[in-house]
Amino acid sequence: MFSLAWLLGLVVPGAPGGVGVFEATALTLLEQKFSPGIVLSGVAFYRLISVLAETFAAGLALLEQKK
């Protein structure tokens, strides 16, 4: 279900901030098994890890470029 939500999130790549397609789909598909708070916490944690990974990779690229 998470993978389906992620895939549907790619449908609208330039959507404005706020609750997007990925978040809405994940909440709709998973709310029957988990509480909305747990689903949204999981999505927020996923987003945090994703942003940190991109930031880390950009930092490494910057350091490599300065050599």
Secondary structure, 3 states (H helix, E strand, C coil): CHHHHHHHHCCCCCCCCCCCHHHHHHHHHHCCCCCHHHHHHHHHHHHHHHHHHHHHHHHHHHHHHHC
